[in-house]
Amino acid sequence: MSGDQLGAALRALRQASGKEAKAVARSAIMSTSKLSKIETAKVAPSVVDVERILTAIGVPDEVKEEHLEIARAAAKESTAWRLIHRMGVHRAQQRTRALEAQTTLLRTFQPALIPGLLQTTEYMRAILTRHDLGENVLSRTISARVERQQVLYDSAKELHFVITEPVLRWRIVSAARMAEQVDRLVSLSRLPHIDLRIVPLSERQQDIANHSFVIRDDRTVTVETVHAEIVVTDPRDVSLYVRKFEGFASGALSGDAMRAMLESIRDELLREQETG
């Protein structure tokens, strides 16, 4: 089967299941129009699209894997940031929120920034203003990210974050605002379903903190590069990211030791603010 035939195959599987297009599209987090365009080969689906459609249809695992292999061979796995900007950064936030709503285990590794779900509004604004967004789009994007953060209070989920110590010292905002951000981390780390860990600079490391990534339920990994967002779906590749995450997590500070480090950094920031 070629990539061009994939849409027709998905349509045939849906029809054989007896499920309406509207119900499948809703479960797959897409519009009925998009599903129709995929089924009629007017739009090339991403691997994530195909995985969600097949899950919504409810096909056996062997059928799902067969079609995912075709999708991996046919689909381009990256979306350039310029295309995301054209689509609307706030809409991208809404799409990510929908994905997070369906995720039970979320693991985020961040060696550069505070993870989006943990950011204060001031930190968000400082990050997003670097993208040359208009004030209206900026406000809508911040609002969409704040709405995403509701997932933090869903105790049915497991949310694991590993960040490196330089993230806490990288001056994205003023010392006072950064102290507020660190305080937020301390507070959120006390929620029982959130596991926050910090990789300290003082410890010798066996791995390289190349770039950030997010693992969703051991099924997909989202990687942010300078020019694009890349979605990884091949199980062999996903397992590489899982091992990398677990490796850093195993040597990172957690619990009271992690909070003691955060409070020490916060106090440093407050002293700097007073003397600045």
Secondary structure, 3 states (H helix, E strand, C coil): CCHHHHHHHHHHHHHHHCCCHHHHHHHCCCCHHHHHHHHCCCCCCCHHHHHHHHHHHCCCHHHHHHHHHHHHHHCCCEEEHHHHHHHCHHHHHHHHHHHHHCCCEEEEEECCCCCHHHCCHHHHHHHHHHHCCCHHHHHHHHHHHHHHHHHHHCCCCEEEEEEEHHHHHCCCCCHHHHHHHHHHHHHHCCCCCEEEEEECCCCCCCCCCCCCEEEECCCEEEEECCCEEEEECCHHHHHHHHHHHHHHHHCCECHHHHHHHHHHHHHHHHHHHHHC
